[in-house]
Every structure is written in structure tokens, then in C-alpha cells.
Amino acid sequence: MMKYDEILDHLILNYETLKIVLFEETKHLFQDRPYILEKWKKQAYSMTAEEVKNNKPTEDMLSFGALYLLFTEAFYHQKPITKAMIREVVNVYGDTIKAILAGNFYQEFPDDVKRHSMNKPQIDEAMQQDYILSSTDIDFHLMRNIVTKKKDFKAGETGKLATEIIDNKGKVKGVAELRPNEIQATFTADQQQMWLEMLGETLNSLDDLTADLFDLISYLWLTSPKTADGYIEFHSNDALQLRNIKKRTVKGQEYDYREEDRFNIMKRVAALSSIWVSLGERKVHILNSENIQENELYKFKDFQRMFEIGAIRVAYDRNTNEAKGIFAVQVRPTSLLTPYLEGPNRTLGILDIKVFQYNHYTQRAHKRLTRYLNLQWRIRTVKRNLNQPFKVGTLLKEMDFSSRYSGVEIRDLFENTLDDLKDDGVIKEWSYVEEIDENRVGRVNWVKNYWSKLNILLTPPEFIIKENQRNFSIPFTTYQQPEIFDKMNSLTNAEIATGLPEASKEIATTIEMPVPVHSTNSVQYVQQTFEFAEPEITLTPEAMKETLERCKLSIRQAAEEIGIAHTTLSRYIRRENKRPNKKNDEKMAKWLNSKK
């Protein structure tokens, strides 16, 4: 068996050496899954009699066979492949490779569904930059707020629980209905039972944690790999990590998240899939939603779900095969929401990550005010009126304190919340525009007639202003390979083993890769030389990529030398970093020049 280091970069690989190179060049993508690498290494560095005879993976090679097929029939369809070509694909498409193989891992390694989320790079980045992106459209904001107001849902004429969607001016924008009994995907019997159990919690699951998931799923849909049908894989780990939920510990040893915490996340995802909305232009009457027609009082659009569920990922007990819980689901926002997230008319702003970390029971006002202020600061940045004060009454309406509190208690809660937001860096400063007349506090109707009408100035942190001045864009690049997802995830082990002559042709048309020019007898390469007029190399994504290629380093290897996360370096090279990071730039520039 040939050793990896003995394989030249531009040597055309045969089946035996191709397996070795595929393993060695992709293993850094799965360093957190040693059980995968252990199995892959045995398959990469051994040849069965069947492999020697047929020069292709056997049916029992499963995920490693899928990896082989991905390169030979998708990235480089029926072309000679070299180590350098494989390295190029892995450096650019690493996240996509992991996402495509996720379904294979769930089948081959059943415990994998419990441990890993393919969205971890996106969650890590969000925690590093302290924000996610969210739509700043008012209608989007109103629909998100609907999922927090279970008390507003009343039995309508259809017999379903429904509520009107009303803006701040009292205008009815549409209707939302709960339809928890409509199953939208094909599940096994035990999966259906588990899903229906969560749907039974729909009404009780409408709260500010559900609004968090509304935002998080929308963000991950913007930034994560999608199937051909537009689904992303949402894992309960995504929300639990973002919320800083502590994992279960026994005698000081950390294990996994509690099943109760996972259930609380997934039942709210089920609730989101149970909300149907109809938007219109004028005053609403709730009609028979099964047979909606034009009405003189309301121009209806068809009712649509907010979110649709595809497949669900259930963890099973290894010994009893008993279903233990739903850990992940395929989910997508419908065309009701997608116009606010993609296309020329979308408006994206930043949403402070603290909104996810405030407690949805004890810090509900913190969550609601953070969302509202982040929305307003994006709008006001565009309109250049950041210094415009807010009315106390406007903020009170958003914070929605319980009516059981007295006016003095509400003022204390209000000001304490603002102090907390300042301490947490959500706001920079706050102050009343005019000094409060304490002699009027506590009198009859003093909140309504006096305090709520006062102006209050809230100043956003500098980084929020800077980030909101940007025109956010999510490039249609690495993450968007829907046809390949659909084809690869549908392959059976037998199809992988037989080489897939027809399906592979369809897969091959979905990715265009920069590949060397091939002649009849050999592969021709153009050697690029670099001349630097200045003593210092200027940090650019191109310079970084060229240095990686010249030094024969993977992104992970370089990131370890630089002292940054490999996801950060990968996104920098692909120009997908959401905002500059001076410290990281300095580290990369210093490393770049050390490699001259």
C-alpha cells in the first residue's frame, strides 16, 4: 500500500491511491468524529478482493463510498483526479461535503444524530461575532411577534384558534391560525406518534423562546446548506448552544444536553409548523379557511404555513431500538417568509445574540425590547435619525408587562431592564430627555397621562451602527448545491457500489469546478509565479489562498498555525465574513508574511 506522503500532487490517481488521498485530505473535516475516521481509515488503507476486481467501493463502505462517489461522479465527473484537485475542492467546499454526507452518517452511525449538527460552524460564528442576521421588515417583525402571544388566539368561525395580525397603528395586516393536526411529512409510526405528541403542545409552546427559533431557523436558512427542495437541517444543538444551555453532568463529568431541554426546543419547532397565516390589505373577517374566496372587506392571499417540516431525525436506543427523541428536523420557511429573507427587496439587519440568552420566562421584556431596538436601529440607520427619541409608551407596549403590576412596579421593571441591557452591551446609554417630575408619579392614571408620554433616548453600541451601515449579502456560493444534495442523499448503497452510470451524469452537471486542462495523454498544468513589489504581502483572500496552495496546507492546518478558527479562515477566503475582525486580520497578515 502506497503511503500518502509518497503520492505526488499532480499524479493522476488510481482507485487505490484515490481512496488514500480522499481520506487524508478530508479527515480534518471530521476530527470531532473519531469513530468515522477510524472506520474510514481502515477502508482507505485496505483493498478487498472485490475492490481489486472492480476498482470501486463495495456496498458495505457506506459513507466512505458516498465520499468517493461525490468526487468521482459529481465534482470531477469521469475526469482524471489528482491530489491537488482534491485539496482544491476540500478547501472551498468543505462545509458542503459535510452537509451532503450528514444523511449517510445518520444511517451508518445512529448515535451521530444525537451528537452533531451540521450548522455548528454557523452557530460558532454567530457566537464569535455576537449577532445573527434578521429581516428588518415590519411585517416579518409582526409575524414573529404573533408566535409569542398565545393568549391572543381565540376560537374563530372555523373552529380553529386564530388571531389578527395588527400593526402599531391598529391596522389589521392579516390572520394567523393554529392547525396542529395537519401532518405534512411521511413518518414511521413511532415518529408520527412523537411528532403528534409535540404538536399537542402547540398553544402552550407559543412564547418568546419560539420567537427565538423563528429567528434562528430563518438565519440558518440564509447561511446553511439546503436540499433541492430548500430544506435545511435544524438540530436541537443549534438552539441549545446559542442559548448557552448547560449540558448534563454526572459526578463532575459533562455528558449531553438533557432530553427535557431538547424536547422544549423541538416542540416549539413543531408549533412554528402549525401556524398558518393569511396576509391582506384591508380589514379582516375570519372566514372558512378551507374555502377562502375574495371578500369585499379583505383581499385574501391563501393561508400558508410559516414553516414546513420535511424529514425528522429520531435517535434510537442501541439495545432496544426504542425511539428516544427527535433531535433534528428538515425545515424551511415557506414563500410567506422567504421574500423577507432573499431577493432584491429583502432588508437585513443584525440581531444581538443576547436575545437568545435572556430567559424566556424571567426576562421576557429583555428579549422583546432587544428585538424591537435592533429592528429600529437598522431602520433608523438607513434613515439617519438614530438620535430620535422613543416614547416610553412605545417601549412599554413592546415589553408587554403583566397588568398585575402597579405603575410604580412597572417603572422599576422598565428602568431595571434598560440597565440590564446597558450592562450587557445591547444598548450603549439610555436617559430621559427631560427630568421626571416625581411629584406626578403615583397619582391617578399617572402612567397613561404622564410617564408613558415622556421621551427617552437610547443609544446603540458603535458596532451596531457600523454593521447596520453595511448592505448585507449572503453569496450564492459554497452552501448552495441543492441538486447535489438531493441526488447524493437519495443514493442507495447498491447504487454507490454499481457506479451509478446514469444518476452520476445528472449529478455531474450541478457543480462547475475550476479544473486543469486535459490533453489526450496527460494533464497539463500552468505554473503560476508571484512577484511582490513590496516587502510586505497585503492580506487578501487571493493571497491567502495562493499561499495555502504554495505551502500545500489545508485551511485547518493554516488556521491552527495562525491561531484562529478554521471556519473563520474558510469564510475569509470565500469573502463571507460578516464584518472585519482587526485581531484576526493582524494574525493572518503576520502569518502570511512569515510564509514569503
C-alpha positions, -999 to +999 in steps of 0.1 A: +000+000+000+014+034-010+019+060+017+001+093+014+033+114+015+047+095-014+018+105-037+028+135-058+004+164-060-001+162-098+000+124-102-032+110-117-047+087-090-058+052-095-086+037-073-062+026-046-044+059-042-075+079-047-090+063-016-060+072+005-059+108-007-097+113-002-093+101+034-062+122+042-075+154+026-110+152+042-102+138+076-097+173+092-134+180+084-144+152+108-119+154+136-147+158+161-160+123+150-132+098+157-155+069+151-160+079+115-123+084+109-114+051+125-137+033+101-127+054+071-090+048+077-094+010+076-114+013+043-090+038+028-058+018+035-071-017+026-082-034-006-107-063-006-107-089-033-139-073-047-123-039-048-092-053-066-115-069-092-139-040-098-119-009-088-148+008-070-162+008-034-182-021-022-217-018-009-207-020+027-184+010+025-215+033+030-204+069+039-169+064+026-184+051-006-206+082-008-175+104-004-158+085-032-188+089-055-191+126-046-157+133-061-156+109-090-192+115-102-200+150-090-171+173-086-149+156-113-172+135-134-153+110-154-121+131-153-086+121-141-082+133-105-050+144-086-042+151-050-040+189-058-075+188-074-090+170-043-073+196-020-088+224-040-123+211-037-120+204+001-106+239+008-135+255-010-164+231-005-156+216+029-189+226+045-209+213+016-191+179+017-200+176+054-236+186+048-240+161+019-227+132+040-248+141+070-276+118+059-252+089+054-238+094+089-272+093+105-279+059+089-244+044+094-237+059+129-271+061+147-257+080+177-245+107+153-279+123+152-276+129+190-242+144+189-237+166+159-253+194+140-241+204+105-248+240+115-221+242+141-198+265+120-227+290+116-235+288+154-198+292+163-195+322+141-227+338+155-213+334+190-180+348+179-195+379+163-223+383+189-251+386+164-271+369+137-288+385+107-326+390+106-351+407+084-360+442+094-393+443+075-422+453+097-445+425+085-418+400+093-415+415+128-453+413+133-454+377+123-426+368+146-444+386+175-475+365+168-457+334+180-452+349+214-489+357+221-508+325+229-534+345+248-544+363+217-555+331+199-593+326+202-617+301+186-628+315+153-656+308+130-638+278+115-634+262+150-596+268+148-578+291+172-570+323+154-558+359+159-555+390+139-521+404+130-522+441+139-495+467+134-486+495+158-511+518+142-540+494+148-542+483+112-551+447+107-525+431+084-537+395+083-549+365+102-529+337+119-545+302+126-533+272+146-536+239+127-517+214+148-534+183+134-522+186+098-492+163+094-471+173+064-444+146+061-443+109+058-431+094+091-429+060+105-455+051+132-432+058+161-420+091+145-456+102+139-465+095+175-436+115+188-444+144+164-481+144+173-471+145+210-452+177+204-480+191+182-503+186+212-482+213+230-487+238+202-507+265+220-486+262+252-454+265+231-461+300+219-437+322+237-406+342+233-384+311+230-405+302+200-397+336+186-360+329+191-364+297+170-383+317+144-352+340+141-327+312+143-342+290+117-346+319+094-309+328+099-297+293+094-318+290+062-299+320+049-265+306+057-266+268+058-267+241+031-301+233+016-316+203-001-330+207-036-364+214-020-350+242+001-348+224+034-321+229+060-312+205+088-321+221+121-306+204+151-317+210+187-280+216+195-281+247+174-305+265+198-291+249+230-256+260+221-267+295+212-286+299+244-256+287+265-277+259+280-255+237+302-251+201+294-260+173+317-232+164+342-228+133+364-201+134+391-185+164+375-183+147+341-201+165+312-224+144+290-250+155+266-279+180+268-309+170+289-337+153+270-361+179+285-341+208+270-342+191+236-379+185+238-386+221+248-368+232+216-384+207+192-419+211+204-416+248+196-403+239+161-435+218+158-455+248+169-440+270+142-450+245+116-486+246+129-491+284+123-508+293+091-510+330+080-531+349+055-519+384+047-542+410+031-547+447+025-578+458+045-599+450+075-602+412+082-630+389+089-620+353+097-637+332+070-639+295+064-602+289+057-609+257+038-627+276+011-613+311+011-626+334-017-623+371-024-642+391+002-653+427-001-638+435+033-605+418+028-583+409-001-570+374+009-540+355-001-541+318+005-533+307+040-498+293+042-477+277+068-449+298+082-425+268+082-427+234+066-411+202+080-395+175+058-378+146+074-372+142+111-342+127+128-350+104+157-324+089+180-330+052+189-317+032+218-289+010+205-300-020+225-338-019+224-343+001+192-367+023+211-372+058+198-357+082+223-364+116+209-365+139+179-331+156+178-332+172+143-356+181+116-355+193+080-373+226+080-378+256+056-396+289+057-424+290+031-429+316+004-448+335+031-415+344+047-388+339+021-394+372+003-382+389+035-350+368+036-339+366-001-343+386-033-338+422-042-364+436-017-351+420+015-337+442+042-313+425+067-300+439+099-283+425+130-300+409+159-279+408+191-272+373+203-281+383+238-318+379+227-313+342+227-296+341+261-321+360+281-346+337+299-379+335+281-398+333+315-380+358+338-365+381+311-393+383+286-391+421+285-354+419+278-360+397+248-388+417+233-371+451+238-338+437+223-356+425+192-375+458+188-345+480+193-324+460+169-351+464+143-355+502+149-317+508+148-314+492+114-343+513+101-330+545+118-295+539+105-309+539+069-330+570+076-301+586+095-322+596+125-306+575+153-308+604+177-346+604+175-360+596+210-386+569+217-418+573+236-419+554+269-453+542+259-440+527+227-413+507+246-438+496+272-461+482+245-433+462+231-421+449+265-457+439+274-455+438+312-483+420+330-513+441+341-509+427+376-481+451+383-487+486+397-475+516+379-445+521+402-436+484+398-437+487+360-415+518+361-389+499+382-391+469+359-388+492+329-357+510+341-341+479+355-345+462+321-328+492+304-299+490+330-295+453+323-294+459+285-268+486+291-247+463+313-249+435+286-239+458+258-272+457+240-275+495+244-247+520+250-266+546+270-302+555+280-317+586+296-349+605+297-349+636+275-364+656+303-362+650+340-391+631+356-414+652+378-415+628+408-445+648+422-466+634+394-455+598+400-481+576+417-511+598+411-543+585+394-535+575+358-500+589+360-486+561+337-511+568+310-514+605+313-478+615+321-450+589+322-458+569+290-458+602+270-422+611+280-394+608+255-364+586+262-331+585+243-315+551+237-281+550+221-269+518+202-234+504+206-209+516+179-206+482+163-244+480+157-243+513+139-213+502+118-228+468+109-261+483+100-245+507+076-235+477+055-256+462+027-256+426+039-254+399+013-253+361+015-235+350-017-249+320-036-218+300-033-205+271-014-236+264+006-260+263-023-256+230-041-292+218-040-292+193-068-261+175-054-277+173-020-309+158-035-290+133-056-264+123-030-289+119-002-311+097-023-284+072-033-286+037-020-256+017-011-262-006-040-262+024-064-229+035-049-214+001-054-225-002-090-211+032-100-244+049-109-238+054-147-269+074-153-275+092-120-239+103-119-243+122-151-271+142-136-251+149-105-221+160-125-240+188-142-247+205-109-212+217-100-187+235-121-152+234-107-121+251-120-101+220-132-068+216-151-068+214-189-067+178-200-048+166-231-052+132-246-023+116-228-016+137-198-028+165-176-014+199-184-008+224-156+001+261-157+026+270-131+018+305-117+046+326-103+042+356-079+063+387-078+059+411-049+070+447-055+066+455-018+084+439+011+051+431+028+024+409+014-010+426+015-036+405+032-063+395+007-084+363+002-065+356-030-031+360-013-042+337+015-055+310-010-023+312-031-001+308+000-021+277+011-016+261-023+021+270-024+027+257+011+005+226+005-015+234+036-052+228+043-073+255+057-075+238+091-037+234+092-032+270+084-058+282+108-040+262+136-008+279+128-024+314+126-043+309+158-079+313+145-109+291+139-107+272+106-143+283+098-131+319+102-103+314+077-125+295+053-151+323+053-124+349+048-111+331+017-146+329+004-153+366+012-182+356+035-171+372+068-199+394+080-176+421+094-139+427+096-121+415+127-089+435+133-072+410+156-078+381+131-067+403+102-034+411+121-028+374+128-035+364+092-013+392+078+016+383+101+013+346+092+011+354+055+043+374+056+060+346+075+054+323+046+071+345+020 
